[in-house]
Amino acid sequence: MFIKKNREILLEELPKAGLGKFSPPDGAFYIYVDISKYSNDSLNFCKEVLDKAGVAITPGLDFDQKKR
């Protein structure tokens, strides 16, 4: 129940934060967001978001089997 509600909130709020380009979530608790207009370094982007906004996110490369 909470996952669905949280996902709905993210889908509504991400575009308002300038992060409107993302893959449609398919029931999971994560959303792949395109940050290319802000950075080409997703790891650094995540660190900056944590430092500046206090929000923990993870870079998509954590889920890329080819980069491991």
Backbone torsions as a table, in degrees:
resi	resn	phi	psi	omega
1	MET	NA	-48.0	-178.7
2	PHE	-67.0	-36.2	-179.8
3	ILE	-62.9	-43.7	179.8
4	LYS	-62.6	-45.2	-179.2
5	LYS	-65.1	-43.9	179.0
6	ASN	-62.7	-40.4	177.9
7	ARG	-62.3	-43.5	178.6
8	GLU	-60.5	-40.9	178.2
9	ILE	-63.0	-47.0	179.3
10	LEU	-61.0	-43.4	-179.2
11	LEU	-62.8	-30.0	178.1
12	GLU	-82.5	-39.8	-172.2
13	GLU	-88.4	-29.8	-179.1
14	LEU	-56.6	-46.8	177.8
15	PRO	-60.4	-34.2	178.2
16	LYS	-65.6	-25.6	179.9
17	ALA	-92.2	8.0	179.6
18	GLY	84.5	13.9	-179.0
19	LEU	-118.5	58.3	-173.8
20	GLY	-90.0	-4.7	-179.6
21	LYS	-102.6	107.3	-179.2
22	PHE	-152.6	158.8	177.0
23	SER	-73.6	140.9	178.8
24	PRO	-63.4	128.3	177.9
25	PRO	-68.4	145.0	-177.8
26	ASP	-114.6	41.9	176.4
27	GLY	101.9	-8.1	-179.3
28	ALA	-84.9	179.0	-177.9
29	PHE	-95.0	8.8	-178.6
30	TYR	-124.8	158.6	177.8
31	ILE	-134.0	127.0	176.3
32	TYR	-84.3	112.8	-176.8
33	VAL	-106.1	135.3	175.9
34	ASP	-80.2	114.7	-179.7
35	ILE	-106.9	12.2	-171.6
36	SER	-59.0	-25.4	178.0
37	LYS	-77.9	-9.6	179.2
38	TYR	-109.1	-31.1	-174.6
39	SER	-165.6	154.6	171.5
40	ASN	-109.2	12.1	-179.6
41	ASP	-126.3	93.6	-173.9
42	SER	-66.2	-32.1	178.7
43	LEU	-65.6	-46.9	178.3
44	ASN	-64.8	-38.9	177.9
45	PHE	-58.4	-44.8	179.4
46	CYS	-63.4	-40.0	177.6
47	LYS	-63.7	-42.0	179.1
48	GLU	-64.5	-41.3	178.3
49	VAL	-61.8	-42.5	178.5
50	LEU	-63.7	-46.5	-179.0
51	ASP	-64.7	-43.6	-172.5
52	LYS	-89.3	-32.5	-175.3
53	ALA	-115.9	-10.4	-179.4
54	GLY	71.0	23.8	-179.4
55	VAL	-112.3	125.0	179.6
56	ALA	-89.6	122.2	174.8
57	ILE	-131.7	166.8	-179.7
58	THR	-124.2	143.5	179.7
59	PRO	-71.9	148.8	179.7
60	GLY	-60.9	-24.9	-179.6
61	LEU	-61.5	-20.2	175.7
62	ASP	-64.0	-19.7	-177.3
63	PHE	-108.1	3.6	-177.1
64	ASP	-93.2	107.9	-178.1
65	GLN	-61.2	-30.1	-177.9
66	LYS	-70.9	-26.3	-176.6
67	LYS	-88.4	-5.1	-177.3
68	ARG	-82.9	NA	NA
